[in-house]
């Protein structure tokens, strides 16, 4: 399957990159996102069976600027970081270093405080630990300091009985996972990912952006909510109860997304450099897609990340149903979101993670697809951005044709 250079123009936007024969629907959908859905700058990449079939970028590197997005432009991918970070406990388990059914306190004794002594590693990863909020929000300085932030989450009492329900740990997932990984490995999670995953795979992806790479990262910002009439976009108008929960300062929803106060500036170098595996990773679309491709099998001579048993774990449902934070039905595996109405991926076998406002990465073992999409234009969507969904539909169309 040969790949050829492609170039298209929508207004003043040049689309650059490569598309293999049969994958033109993805290029066309990418173009339409600029023309019809208010895209400012973005990139999309797709692998199939370890081979790159789509690698496209276009627009401006900054949402409010004119400098072009280039082949090496990276962006903060928000919660799409969680999908990369979730590979760490799975790989530790694969290596015999982490028992998924052991209490978290086995590795992190301080975590057993305030009624969390029986919370298992499995429950922590499946958003069942009951600590999506903090009684006292952290400042940015506190949030990026590992001992302070993990100490706060270890001392926090759960807001539901752990294991009896699930709710999205939007920001506290950062400190839950960081605290666990640090105590199991002696390394921060950003360092572990760099040394064990992104370094060997040659990925432009960081949990904790190095100063030397800061020049490559574009600026995020809000964009206008535009969807083409009759364009087939997933309609995501929230129910009234969901909208009200985001406005209510006492709701779990509002508190879960507000555990850092004041709200951090994601363009702040301090935030980008922070090792926050739940929200602050920086990546290219190419790196996200290549990462997920490596979970499925070898890529360009590099060994696969997941053994078959680990791949089965990654796609296995651990929690599902009404989400106490997002107030919609969600499905989670061991840290990954799974395909479902709230977060449509490619199909029933898919696992990955969206980033609030746009970005998305996932793998689909049944089709051999690995997908990465990053953008600098942040919409209000949490789990299913219309631009990403348009690209996923195009990938599905190409899979059916090739």
Residue pairs with C-beta under 8 A, 6 or more apart in sequence:
1 20
1 21
1 22
1 51
1 53
1 402
2 20
2 21
3 18
3 19
3 20
3 21
3 52
3 53
3 55
4 18
4 19
4 20
4 21
5 17
5 18
6 15
6 16
6 17
6 18
6 19
6 27
6 56
7 14
7 15
7 16
8 14
8 15
8 27
8 31
9 15
10 31
10 34
10 35
11 34
11 35
13 34
13 58
13 59
14 58
14 68
15 27
15 30
15 31
15 34
15 56
15 57
15 58
16 56
16 57
16 58
16 71
17 43
17 54
17 55
17 56
17 57
17 71
18 52
18 54
18 55
18 56
19 26
19 27
19 53
19 54
19 55
19 56
20 51
20 52
20 53
20 54
22 53
22 398
22 401
22 402
23 46
23 53
23 54
23 398
23 402
24 398
25 394
25 395
25 397
25 398
25 401
26 44
26 46
26 54
26 56
26 391
26 394
26 395
26 398
27 54
27 56
28 394
29 390
29 391
29 393
29 394
30 42
30 44
30 56
30 58
30 391
30 394
31 58
32 228
32 231
32 390
33 39
33 42
33 387
33 390
33 391
34 42
34 58
34 59
36 226
36 227
36 228
36 231
37 226
37 227
37 228
37 233
37 386
37 387
37 390
38 223
38 224
38 225
38 226
38 377
39 58
39 59
39 223
39 375
39 377
39 387
40 59
40 60
40 63
40 223
40 375
40 376
40 377
41 58
41 59
41 60
41 61
41 62
41 63
41 69
41 73
41 218
41 375
41 376
41 377
42 57
42 58
42 59
42 69
42 285
42 358
42 373
42 374
42 375
42 376
42 377
42 387
43 56
43 57
43 58
43 69
43 73
43 284
43 285
43 286
43 372
43 373
43 374
44 54
44 56
44 57
44 285
44 371
44 372
44 373
44 391
45 52
45 54
45 55
45 56
45 284
45 285
45 286
45 288
45 289
45 290
45 371
45 372
45 373
46 52
46 53
46 54
46 289
46 369
46 370
46 371
46 372
46 395
47 53
47 289
47 290
47 292
47 293
47 299
47 369
47 370
48 367
48 368
48 369
48 370
48 399
48 402
49 296
49 297
49 368
50 293
50 296
50 297
50 298
50 299
50 300
50 368
52 286
52 289
52 290
53 398
54 395
55 285
55 286
57 69
57 70
57 71
57 73
57 285
58 69
59 68
59 69
59 376
60 66
60 67
60 68
60 69
60 218
60 376
61 67
61 68
61 69
61 70
61 73
61 218
61 219
61 376
62 218
62 219
62 221
62 376
63 218
63 219
63 220
63 221
63 222
63 223
63 376
63 377
63 378
64 219
64 221
65 218
65 219
69 218
72 204
72 216
72 284
73 216
73 217
73 218
73 284
74 204
74 205
74 213
74 216
74 217
74 218
74 282
74 283
74 284
74 287
74 374
75 217
75 218
75 220
75 282
75 283
75 284
75 359
75 374
75 375
75 376
76 217
76 220
76 266
76 267
76 271
76 272
76 280
76 281
76 282
77 281
77 282
77 283
77 288
77 355
77 359
77 361
77 374
78 266
78 279
78 280
78 355
78 356
78 357
78 358
78 359
79 170
79 278
79 279
79 353
79 354
79 355
79 356
80 281
80 283
80 288
80 352
80 353
80 354
80 355
80 359
80 360
80 361
80 374
81 207
81 276
81 277
81 278
81 279
81 280
81 281
81 283
81 353
81 355
82 173
82 277
82 278
82 279
82 335
82 336
82 337
82 353
83 292
83 335
83 336
83 337
83 351
83 352
83 353
83 361
83 362
84 193
84 197
84 205
84 207
84 277
84 281
84 283
84 288
84 291
84 361
85 173
85 177
85 189
85 193
85 207
85 277
85 278
85 281
85 335
86 125
86 177
86 314
86 333
86 334
86 335
86 336
86 353
87 197
87 291
87 295
87 305
87 306
87 314
88 177
88 181
88 189
88 192
88 193
88 197
88 277
89 98
89 100
89 121
89 125
89 177
89 180
89 181
89 334
89 335
90 306
90 310
90 313
90 314
90 334
90 335
91 196
91 197
91 305
91 306
91 310
92 98
92 181
92 184
92 185
93 99
93 100
93 310
93 313
94 306
94 307
94 309
94 310
97 184
97 185
98 107
98 121
98 184
99 106
99 121
100 120
100 121
100 122
100 125
100 313
100 334
101 120
101 121
101 122
102 120
102 121
103 112
103 117
103 118
103 119
103 120
103 121
104 111
104 112
104 116
104 119
104 120
104 121
104 124
104 129
104 180
105 111
105 112
105 116
105 117
105 119
107 121
107 180
107 183
107 184
108 154
108 179
108 180
108 183
110 151
110 154
110 155
111 119
111 153
111 154
111 179
113 154
113 155
114 155
114 156
114 157
114 158
115 157
115 158
115 162
116 129
116 130
116 131
116 157
116 158
116 162
118 162
118 163
119 129
119 130
119 158
119 162
119 163
120 163
121 180
122 318
122 334
123 129
123 162
123 163
124 176
124 177
124 180
125 177
125 318
125 332
125 333
125 334
125 335
126 166
126 318
126 319
126 332
126 333
126 334
126 335
127 166
127 167
127 168
127 169
127 173
127 319
127 323
127 332
128 162
128 163
128 164
128 165
128 166
128 318
128 319
129 158
129 162
129 169
129 176
130 158
130 159
130 160
130 161
130 162
130 165
130 167
131 153
131 156
131 157
131 158
131 159
131 169
131 172
131 176
132 159
132 167
132 168
132 169
132 170
132 172
132 252
132 255
132 256
132 324
132 325
133 156
133 159
133 172
133 252
133 255
133 256
133 259
134 152
134 153
134 156
134 172
134 259
135 156
135 157
136 152
137 258
137 259
137 260
137 261
138 148
138 149
138 152
138 259
138 260
138 261
139 260
139 261
140 260
140 262
140 264
140 268
140 270
140 271
142 148
142 149
142 152
143 149
143 171
143 174
143 259
143 260
143 264
143 274
143 276
144 270
144 271
144 273
144 274
144 275
144 276
146 178
146 179
146 182
146 188
146 275
149 174
149 175
149 178
150 175
150 178
150 179
150 182
152 175
153 172
153 175
153 176
153 179
154 179
156 172
159 252
160 167
160 324
165 324
166 319
166 320
166 321
166 323
166 324
166 330
166 332
167 252
167 256
167 323
167 324
167 325
167 326
168 256
168 323
168 325
168 326
168 330
169 176
169 256
169 278
169 325
170 256
170 257
170 259
170 278
170 279
170 325
170 356
171 256
171 257
171 259
171 260
171 276
171 278
171 279
172 256
172 259
172 278
173 277
173 278
173 335
174 276
174 277
174 278
174 279
174 280
177 189
177 277
177 278
177 335
178 188
178 189
178 275
178 276
178 277
181 187
181 188
181 189
181 192
182 188
182 189
185 192
187 195
188 208
188 275
189 207
189 275
189 277
190 206
190 207
190 208
190 275
190 277
191 208
191 275
193 205
193 207
193 277
194 206
194 207
194 208
197 203
197 291
197 305
198 205
198 206
198 287
198 291
200 302
201 290
201 291
201 294
201 299
201 302
201 305
202 302
203 283
203 287
203 290
203 291
204 213
204 216
204 283
204 284
204 286
204 287
205 281
205 282
205 283
205 284
205 287
205 288
205 291
206 213
206 281
206 282
206 283
207 275
207 276
207 277
207 280
207 281
208 273
208 274
208 275
209 217
209 269
209 272
209 273
209 282
210 273
211 273
213 282
214 269
214 272
217 272
217 282
218 376
219 267
219 376
220 266
220 267
220 357
220 376
220 377
220 378
221 376
221 377
221 378
222 377
222 378
222 379
223 377
223 378
223 379
225 379
225 380
227 233
227 386
231 390
232 390
232 393
233 386
233 389
233 390
234 344
234 384
234 386
234 389
236 381
236 384
236 386
238 246
239 327
239 328
241 327
242 253
242 326
242 327
242 328
244 251
245 251
245 252
245 253
245 254
245 327
246 253
246 254
246 257
247 254
248 254
249 255
249 258
252 324
252 325
253 325
253 326
253 327
256 325
264 271
265 271
266 272
266 280
271 280
272 280
272 282
274 280
283 361
283 372
283 374
284 372
284 374
285 372
285 373
285 374
286 372
287 372
288 359
288 361
288 371
288 372
288 373
288 374
289 361
289 370
289 371
289 372
290 299
290 370
290 372
291 361
291 370
291 372
292 352
292 361
292 362
292 363
292 370
292 371
292 372
293 299
293 363
293 370
294 302
294 304
294 305
295 304
295 305
295 306
295 311
295 314
295 363
295 370
296 304
296 306
296 311
296 363
296 365
296 368
296 370
297 304
297 368
298 304
306 314
311 365
313 333
313 334
314 333
314 334
314 336
314 351
314 363
315 333
315 336
315 338
315 349
315 350
315 351
315 365
316 333
316 334
317 331
317 332
317 333
317 338
318 332
318 333
318 334
319 330
319 331
319 332
320 329
320 330
320 331
320 332
320 338
320 340
321 329
321 330
322 328
322 329
323 329
323 330
323 342
326 342
326 382
326 383
328 341
328 342
329 340
329 341
329 342
330 337
330 340
330 342
330 343
330 383
331 337
331 338
331 339
331 340
331 342
331 343
332 338
333 351
336 351
336 352
336 353
337 343
337 345
337 351
337 352
337 353
337 354
337 383
338 345
338 350
338 351
339 345
339 346
339 347
339 348
339 349
339 350
339 351
342 383
342 384
343 354
343 383
343 384
344 384
344 389
344 392
345 351
345 352
345 362
345 364
345 392
346 362
346 364
346 367
346 369
346 371
346 392
346 395
346 396
346 399
347 364
347 366
347 367
347 396
348 366
349 364
349 365
349 366
349 367
350 362
350 363
350 364
351 362
351 363
352 360
352 361
352 362
352 363
352 371
353 360
353 361
353 362
354 360
354 382
354 383
354 384
354 385
354 388
356 378
356 381
356 382
356 383
357 375
357 377
357 378
357 379
357 380
357 381
357 385
358 373
358 374
358 375
358 377
358 378
358 379
358 381
358 385
358 387
358 388
359 373
359 374
359 375
359 388
360 371
360 372
360 373
360 385
360 388
360 392
361 371
361 372
361 373
362 370
362 371
363 369
363 370
363 371
364 370
364 371
367 399
369 395
369 399
371 391
371 392
371 395
373 387
373 388
373 391
375 385
375 387
379 385
379 386
379 387
